[in-house]
């Protein structure tokens, strides 16, 4: 019973939990890159309109 429980736990970990975490990290990185690009665009446009 213990061996079956351990094998089932490892199956759940490697097939459900780890891909979910990797997906969340990818999503966070994409959102972070988009936010950085928006910040840089607003910063550059703000400096450009102030200098004129």
PyMOL commands that set and color helices and strands:
alter all, ss='L'
color gray80, all
select helices_A, chain A and resi 2-51
alter helices_A, ss='H'
color red, helices_A
deselect
rebuild
show_as cartoon
